[in-house]
Amino acid sequence: MDFQNSNQRRARRGFLNPRAVTKISFWTTSTCILVAVVACLLAIWKFAGTDVLWRTVATCAVIGAGMIAFYVINTIFDRPSE
């Protein structure tokens, strides 16, 4: 019984709830990819200028990279043992 509890504690890594962080990171990164694809399509069809395209793609890249970094940092700083 004690062995199972220690395995459950080790499986859950991160300062914040890892499952919630994974969900938030996934949806934020997916939304950034979707926005970047829409911006690219608008630029291809000349509904948006290239300046808007590059600013949108750069913004999405920064937000996506921030979410990935947040996920990694959350797993590095493990919750203290109780």
C-alpha positions as CSV (number, residue, x, y, z in Angstrom):
1,M,0.0,0.0,0.0
2,D,2.8,2.4,0.9
3,F,4.6,1.5,-2.4
4,Q,1.5,2.5,-4.4
5,N,1.2,5.8,-2.7
6,S,4.8,6.6,-3.4
7,N,4.4,5.7,-7.1
8,Q,1.3,8.0,-7.3
9,R,3.3,10.9,-5.8
10,R,6.2,10.4,-8.2
11,A,3.8,10.1,-11.3
12,R,2.4,13.5,-10.5
13,R,5.2,16.0,-11.2
14,G,5.0,19.7,-11.2
15,F,4.3,22.7,-8.9
16,L,0.9,23.1,-10.5
17,N,-1.4,20.3,-11.5
18,P,0.4,18.7,-14.5
19,R,-2.8,17.6,-16.2
20,A,-4.2,21.2,-16.2
21,V,-0.9,22.7,-17.4
22,T,-0.8,20.1,-20.2
23,K,-4.3,21.0,-21.3
24,I,-3.7,24.7,-21.1
25,S,-0.4,24.4,-23.0
26,F,-2.0,22.2,-25.7
27,W,-5.0,24.4,-26.3
28,T,-3.0,27.6,-26.3
29,T,-0.4,26.2,-28.7
30,S,-3.1,24.7,-30.9
31,T,-4.9,28.1,-31.0
32,C,-1.6,29.8,-31.9
33,I,-1.1,27.4,-34.8
34,L,-4.6,27.9,-36.0
35,V,-4.3,31.7,-35.9
36,A,-1.0,31.5,-37.8
37,V,-2.4,29.3,-40.5
38,V,-5.4,31.6,-40.9
39,A,-3.1,34.6,-41.2
40,C,-1.0,32.8,-43.8
41,L,-4.0,32.0,-45.8
42,L,-5.2,35.6,-45.7
43,A,-1.8,36.8,-46.8
44,I,-1.8,34.2,-49.7
45,W,-5.1,35.5,-50.9
46,K,-4.1,39.1,-50.4
47,F,-6.7,39.8,-47.8
48,A,-3.9,40.8,-45.4
49,G,-0.5,42.3,-45.9
50,T,2.8,40.6,-45.3
51,D,3.5,42.9,-42.4
52,V,0.3,41.6,-40.6
53,L,1.3,38.0,-41.5
54,W,4.8,38.2,-40.0
55,R,3.6,40.0,-36.9
56,T,0.9,37.4,-36.3
57,V,3.2,34.5,-36.9
58,A,5.8,36.0,-34.6
59,T,3.3,36.7,-31.9
60,C,1.9,33.1,-32.1
61,A,5.5,31.7,-32.0
62,V,6.3,33.7,-28.9
63,I,3.1,32.7,-27.1
64,G,3.5,29.1,-28.1
65,A,7.2,29.0,-27.0
66,G,6.1,30.6,-23.7
67,M,3.5,27.9,-23.1
68,I,6.1,25.2,-23.8
69,A,8.6,26.9,-21.5
70,F,5.9,27.1,-18.8
71,Y,5.2,23.4,-19.1
72,V,8.8,22.5,-18.8
73,I,9.4,24.8,-15.9
74,N,6.4,23.4,-14.1
75,T,7.8,19.9,-14.4
76,I,11.2,21.0,-13.2
77,F,9.9,22.6,-10.0
78,D,8.3,19.6,-8.4
79,R,5.9,19.9,-5.5
80,P,7.5,19.5,-2.1
81,S,7.0,16.1,-0.5
82,E,4.3,15.9,2.1
